[in-house]
Amino acid sequence: MVGKTAIKDNSLKDTKFFSDNKNYNLKNKLLKEKKIDKLFLEKLRFVTLEDIITLKLLVSAESLSGKLYNFPFLKYSQEICKEAVVRFALSMANNRREASLILGMKKADFINYIKQYGIMEEFNYDRRTKKDK
């Protein structure tokens, strides 16, 4: 583009429409519920995702005295990771359209995925708590 000015795409920044997840942020939700604190988040920066998953599995196994036989971890690990990525996109975006763009999905497919995995219930929870205040 010689001689022409490149146009920046600010479509995600200038959103006029907001949906139910406008104020949704999983980190803030867990902080409010006191399931995590700022010190935990600071330490989390230095741990890899693989280490976090391994630690979660180890802690779960310890609570069951190591008896996790015949649980199909590999079968469900893909779905668990997909759900985590969807929650990340919803936490970062102002609306579901933006979240679907972050993931490279059609909005309709994204909304169906959210409904299928019950993630919409968390948005309803957040709305109820804000109305109650």
Buried (B, 14 or more C-beta within 10 A) or exposed (E): EEEEEEEEEEEBEEBEEEBBBBEBBBEEBBBEEEEBEEEEEEEEEEEEEEEEBEEEBEEEEEEEEEEEEEEEEEEEEEEEEEBEEBBBBBBEBBBBBBBBBBBEBEBEEBBEBBEEBEBBEBBEEBBEEEEEE
